[in-house]
Amino acid sequence: MASDELTPLATGPRLLACLGDPASAQAIREFAAAQRWRNAAIVEGGVVSAHGQLQQQAAPNLLIVDIDDTDDPVQALYALAELCPPEMSVIAIGKRNDLNLYRDLIELGVTDYLPKPITAAMLERALRRGKRGHGGDEPSKAQIITMMGARGGVGTTTVAAGLAWCLSHLHHRSVALVDLDLHFGNLALSLDLVPGPGLREALEYPARMDARLLGSAILHESPQLSVLAAEEPLIDLPQVAPGAADAMVSVLRSDCDFIILDLPRHLDDIVRRTITIASSVAVVTDLSLAAARDTLRLVEFNRVLSPTAKHLVVGNQVGAPHRGEVGRTEFERVVGLSLDFAIPFEPQTALTTSSTGTALPAALRNSKATAEIAALAQQICGVEAPQKRSFLPSKLLPSLPGWLKRSA
């Protein structure tokens, strides 16, 4: 990247590097010389030093920070965010060659994380990736939320549709709601939409997947809430191709703040992959003993596939005695987990939502079930509540810092 591609600052360095070792400092000098940047500043220290520097001077265009001086780099960079303007690029470096750490930092909005020893070429490639992200060529960091029922009939689709409605209508976020049960999914039906063949085609041929192909399959509940669903003939066996989940998410991320995936209970490759890349993983369950067993198994399964995700257990239809409910206290004792949310059973819920073809929060706005789903949506959005600044470009962020969107 040529130096004229960065806007000069009235004061302060164009490049600020806070480093803990001489070898990294030398690589930064070579990098700055190659970019023909004359006002680069290299100081000793890591995240703590960067915090002090940013408090004392105007923010640079690029911050390179050594994270080896902190035991919790994710939290340390989170705290640093309030001093960083949206247009700043941040490259973290460190000794840890840890894939989970890399995922966490990228999800926070850091441009790149480079394991030591670093070179000028590595820095140039990282900055080039950052430029593409700021230019809008790369997808935004949308939150990916997966939802799976511990048993059939526990109301996972109702909860997923309600969550999507709250995020889009109450929090004014752009949401893509995807039903991956191509044969028996009823997400579109619950929102009074008619699915077409587009989702199956996109999943079978991910190499062709782009905004145009996926756009032709999208159903619109509202301008802010898009739905992808199918109703394939039972005689057909769709052949979902490897890489389909990543291709679909990559396209949806360019326009969405949240991607909610309603997963079937068969644990095929696409289900496993979506869990792996999710930022929040929810198991929806009733409070029966059979569901308790499968809830525990699914939570353990999800934690293996996505150890850094936020894991939620959502009780639904709580208080429905005809489902063999054992009560919340007993259920939590059996599974050894606390329910994060408990959506109460209300007899009129199913009738109202099915007869109106609307999400539960839209059909019964003052119900206790709606209040609990709204609380779930609030928690999903809650990582954005602190008024922190972001490293991501401001045009991707309508109001709150985007690098916190996936730090659940």
C-alpha positions in Angstrom: 0.0 0.0 0.0 1.4 3.4 -1.0 1.7 6.0 1.7 -0.7 8.4 -0.1 -3.5 5.9 0.5 -3.6 6.8 4.2 -5.0 10.2 5.3 -2.3 12.3 7.0 -2.9 13.3 10.6 -2.4 16.8 11.9 -0.5 15.4 14.9 0.7 12.1 16.0 2.3 9.3 14.0 0.9 7.7 10.9 2.0 4.3 12.4 2.3 3.5 16.1 4.0 0.3 17.1 4.1 -0.9 20.7 6.5 -3.8 20.8 8.2 -6.0 23.4 11.2 -7.3 21.5 14.0 -5.8 19.2 13.4 -8.3 16.3 9.8 -7.1 15.9 10.9 -3.5 16.1 13.3 -4.1 13.2 10.6 -5.7 11.1 8.4 -2.7 11.7 11.2 -0.3 10.6 11.7 -2.3 7.4 8.0 -2.3 6.8 7.6 1.5 7.4 10.6 2.2 5.1 9.0 0.0 2.4 5.8 2.0 2.7 7.8 5.3 2.7 6.3 6.4 6.0 8.4 9.0 7.7 6.5 9.5 10.9 6.3 6.0 12.3 6.7 5.7 16.0 8.0 2.6 17.7 7.8 2.4 21.5 8.7 -0.3 24.0 5.8 -2.2 25.6 2.6 -3.9 24.5 -1.1 -3.3 25.1 -0.5 -1.3 28.3 2.0 1.0 26.5 -0.5 1.4 23.6 -3.2 2.5 26.0 -0.9 5.1 27.5 0.2 6.4 24.1 -3.3 6.7 22.7 -4.3 8.7 25.8 -1.5 11.2 25.2 -1.6 11.8 21.5 -3.8 11.8 18.4 -4.7 8.3 17.1 -2.6 6.8 14.3 -3.9 5.3 11.1 -2.3 2.0 12.0 -1.6 0.5 15.4 0.6 -2.6 15.7 0.5 -3.9 19.2 2.4 -6.8 21.0 -0.1 -8.8 23.1 2.6 -10.8 25.0 2.4 -8.5 28.0 -1.1 -9.6 28.9 -2.6 -12.9 30.0 -6.0 -12.0 28.5 -5.4 -10.3 25.2 -9.0 -10.3 24.1 -10.1 -8.4 27.2 -7.1 -6.1 27.0 -7.9 -5.2 23.4 -11.6 -4.8 24.3 -10.6 -2.2 26.9 -8.3 -0.5 24.3 -11.2 0.0 21.9 -12.6 3.1 23.5 -9.4 5.0 22.5 -9.5 3.8 18.9 -11.4 5.6 16.1 -13.4 3.5 13.7 -11.0 4.2 10.8 -8.0 2.8 12.6 -6.4 -0.5 11.6 -5.0 -2.7 14.3 -2.6 -5.6 13.8 -1.8 -7.7 16.9 1.4 -9.7 17.2 2.5 -12.3 19.7 4.2 -15.6 20.5 1.1 -17.7 20.7 0.3 -19.7 17.6 -3.2 -20.4 18.8 -6.1 -20.8 16.3 -8.7 -20.0 19.0 -6.9 -16.8 19.9 -6.8 -15.9 16.2 -10.5 -16.4 15.8 -11.3 -14.4 18.9 -9.2 -11.4 17.8 -10.5 -11.5 14.3 -14.1 -11.6 15.7 -13.3 -8.6 17.8 -12.5 -6.7 14.6 -8.7 -6.7 14.7 -7.3 -6.5 11.2 -5.0 -9.5 11.7 -3.0 -11.4 14.2 0.6 -12.4 13.3 2.6 -14.9 15.3 6.2 -14.1 15.9 8.7 -13.8 14.4 7.1 -11.2 12.1 8.5 -9.9 8.8 7.8 -6.8 6.7 6.1 -9.0 4.1 3.7 -10.4 6.7 2.8 -6.9 7.8 2.2 -5.8 4.2 -0.2 -8.7 3.5 -2.0 -8.0 6.8 -2.5 -4.3 5.9 -3.6 -5.2 2.4 -6.4 -7.4 4.0 -7.3 -4.6 6.3 -7.6 -2.1 3.4 -10.0 -4.5 1.6 -12.1 -4.7 4.7 -12.3 -0.9 5.1 -13.1 -0.6 1.4 -16.1 -2.9 1.7 -14.7 -5.7 -0.4 -14.6 -8.1 2.5 -17.7 -9.2 4.5 -18.6 -7.6 7.8 -18.3 -9.5 11.0 -21.9 -10.5 11.4 -22.8 -12.6 14.5 -23.7 -16.2 13.6 -26.3 -17.8 15.9 -27.2 -21.5 15.6 -30.3 -22.9 17.3 -31.1 -26.6 17.6 -33.9 -28.4 19.5 -32.9 -31.0 22.1 -36.0 -32.9 20.9 -38.5 -32.6 18.1 -41.4 -30.3 18.8 -39.8 -28.2 21.5 -40.4 -25.0 19.5 -37.0 -24.2 18.2 -38.4 -22.6 15.0 -40.8 -20.4 17.1 -37.9 -19.2 19.2 -35.6 -18.6 16.2 -38.3 -16.6 14.4 -39.1 -14.7 17.5 -35.4 -13.8 18.1 -35.0 -12.7 14.5 -38.1 -10.6 14.7 -36.9 -8.8 17.9 -33.5 -8.2 16.5 -34.8 -6.7 13.3 -37.9 -4.9 14.5 -37.0 -3.9 18.1 -33.2 -3.4 17.7 -33.4 -2.4 14.0 -30.7 -4.8 12.9 -30.4 -6.5 9.5 -31.0 -10.2 10.1 -30.9 -13.3 7.9 -32.9 -16.2 9.2 -32.0 -19.6 7.6 -33.9 -22.9 7.9 -31.5 -25.7 7.1 -34.1 -28.4 7.3 -34.7 -28.7 3.6 -37.5 -31.3 3.9 -39.5 -30.5 7.0 -38.5 -27.0 8.0 -41.5 -24.8 8.8 -39.8 -21.5 9.4 -41.1 -20.0 6.2 -44.6 -21.3 7.0 -44.5 -19.7 10.4 -43.9 -16.3 8.8 -46.5 -16.8 6.1 -43.8 -17.0 3.4 -43.6 -19.5 0.4 -40.2 -21.1 0.0 -38.7 -21.8 -3.4 -35.8 -23.9 -4.8 -33.1 -21.3 -4.5 -31.6 -22.4 -1.1 -31.1 -26.0 -2.3 -29.4 -24.8 -5.5 -27.1 -22.5 -3.5 -26.1 -25.3 -1.1 -25.5 -27.9 -3.8 -23.4 -25.5 -5.9 -21.5 -23.2 -3.5 -19.0 -22.3 -6.2 -21.8 -20.4 -7.9 -23.0 -18.8 -4.8 -23.0 -15.0 -4.9 -25.2 -12.2 -3.8 -27.3 -12.5 -7.0 -27.9 -16.3 -6.6 -28.7 -16.1 -2.9 -30.7 -13.0 -3.4 -33.1 -14.8 -5.7 -33.8 -17.3 -3.0 -34.3 -14.8 -0.2 -37.8 -14.2 1.2 -38.5 -10.9 2.9 -40.5 -10.8 6.1 -39.6 -7.1 6.2 -36.8 -4.9 4.8 -34.7 -5.8 7.8 -35.5 -9.5 8.1 -34.6 -11.9 5.2 -35.5 -15.6 5.3 -33.9 -18.5 3.5 -36.0 -21.7 3.5 -36.9 -24.7 1.4 -39.6 -27.4 1.1 -38.0 -30.1 -1.0 -39.8 -33.2 -2.2 -39.4 -36.1 0.2 -38.3 -38.4 -2.6 -35.3 -36.1 -3.3 -32.0 -36.2 -1.4 -30.3 -32.9 -1.7 -26.5 -33.2 -2.0 -25.1 -30.3 0.1 -21.6 -29.7 -1.1 -18.6 -29.2 1.1 -18.0 -25.5 1.8 -21.6 -24.6 1.3 -22.0 -23.2 4.9 -19.0 -21.0 4.6 -20.0 -19.8 1.1 -23.5 -18.9 2.3 -22.4 -17.1 5.4 -19.7 -15.2 3.5 -22.4 -13.8 1.1 -24.9 -13.1 3.9 -22.3 -11.3 6.0 -21.9 -8.5 3.5 -25.4 -7.2 4.3 -26.3 -8.6 7.8 -25.7 -7.9 11.4 -27.0 -11.3 12.5 -27.3 -14.6 10.8 -29.6 -17.0 12.6 -29.5 -20.7 11.6 -32.4 -23.0 12.6 -30.7 -26.4 12.5 -32.2 -29.8 12.0 -31.4 -32.5 14.5 -29.4 -34.7 12.1 -25.8 -33.9 12.6 -24.5 -33.9 9.1 -21.5 -32.0 7.7 -23.3 -28.6 7.2 -24.8 -28.7 10.7 -21.4 -29.4 12.2 -19.7 -26.7 10.2 -22.3 -24.0 11.1 -21.8 -24.8 14.7 -18.0 -24.5 14.3 -18.2 -21.0 12.9 -21.0 -19.8 15.2 -20.5 -17.0 17.7 -23.5 -18.1 19.8 -24.8 -21.6 20.0 -28.3 -22.2 21.5 -30.0 -25.5 22.5 -33.8 -25.2 22.8 -35.5 -27.7 25.1 -38.6 -28.5 27.0 -38.2 -29.6 30.6 -38.8 -33.3 30.2 -36.3 -35.9 31.3 -35.8 -37.2 27.8 -35.0 -33.6 26.7 -32.6 -33.2 29.7 -30.5 -36.2 28.5 -30.3 -34.8 24.9 -29.7 -31.2 26.1 -26.6 -32.3 28.0 -25.3 -34.3 25.1 -25.9 -31.5 22.6 -24.2 -28.9 24.9 -21.2 -31.1 25.2 -21.1 -31.7 21.5 -21.4 -28.0 20.7 -18.6 -27.1 23.1 -16.3 -29.5 21.4 -17.1 -28.1 17.9 -17.1 -24.4 19.0 -15.3 -24.0 22.3 -15.0 -20.2 22.0 -18.7 -19.6 21.2 -21.3 -18.4 23.7 -23.4 -21.4 24.7 -27.0 -20.9 25.7 -29.7 -23.3 27.0 -33.2 -22.0 26.3 -36.1 -23.6 28.0 -39.3 -23.4 26.0 -42.9 -24.2 26.7 -42.0 -24.1 30.4 -45.0 -25.0 32.6 -46.6 -27.4 30.0 -47.5 -30.4 32.2 -48.7 -32.5 29.2 -45.1 -32.7 28.0 -44.0 -34.6 31.0 -42.2 -31.6 32.6 -40.2 -32.3 35.7 -39.8 -28.7 36.8 -37.0 -26.2 36.3 -35.1 -27.0 39.5 -35.1 -30.8 38.8 -34.3 -30.3 35.1 -31.3 -28.1 35.9 -30.1 -30.6 38.5 -30.2 -33.5 36.0 -28.3 -31.7 33.3 -26.0 -29.8 35.7 -26.6 -26.6 33.8 -28.8 -23.5 34.5 -31.3 -22.4 31.9 -30.2 -19.1 30.4 -33.8 -18.3 29.5 -37.2 -19.9 30.3 -40.0 -19.1 27.9 -43.3 -19.9 29.5 -46.0 -22.1 28.0 -49.0 -20.1 27.0 -51.9 -22.1 25.4 -52.9 -19.3 23.0 -49.3 -19.0 21.6 -49.4 -21.8 19.0 -52.9 -21.0 17.8 -52.2 -17.3 17.5 -48.9 -17.6 15.6 -50.1 -20.3 13.3 -53.3 -18.5 12.4 -51.7 -15.1 11.8 -48.4 -16.3 10.2 -46.4 -14.0 12.3 -43.6 -14.3 14.8 -44.6 -14.7 18.4 -43.4 -11.3 19.5 -45.4 -9.7 16.7 -48.6 -11.7 17.4 -48.5 -11.5 21.2 -46.5 -8.4 22.1 -47.5 -8.3 25.8 -47.2 -11.9 26.6 -44.6 -13.3 29.1 -43.2 -15.6 26.3 -42.6 -12.5 24.2 -40.8 -10.8 27.1 -38.4 -13.7 27.5 -37.6 -13.9 23.8 -37.1 -10.1 23.9 -34.7 -10.6 26.8 -32.8 -13.2 24.7 -32.5 -10.7 21.9 -31.3 -8.1 24.3 -28.6 -10.4 25.5 -27.5 -11.2 22.0 -27.3 -7.4 21.3 -25.9 -6.8 24.8 -22.3 -7.1 23.8 -22.9 -3.9 21.8 -24.4 -1.9 24.7 -21.1 -0.4 26.1 -20.2 2.7 24.2 -16.9 1.5 23.0 -15.3 2.5 19.7 -14.4 0.1 17.0 -11.5 -0.7 14.8 -14.0 -1.5 12.0 -15.0 1.1 9.4 -17.9 3.3 10.5 -20.0 2.7 7.4 -20.4 -0.9 8.5 -21.7 0.2 11.9 -25.0 2.0 12.0 -24.7 2.9 15.7 -22.7 0.6 17.9 -19.2 -0.9 17.7 -19.0 -3.7 15.2 -15.9 -5.4 16.6 -17.9 -6.3 19.7 -20.7 -8.0 17.8 -19.1 -11.4 18.0 -17.3 -11.2 21.3 -20.0 -13.0 23.2 
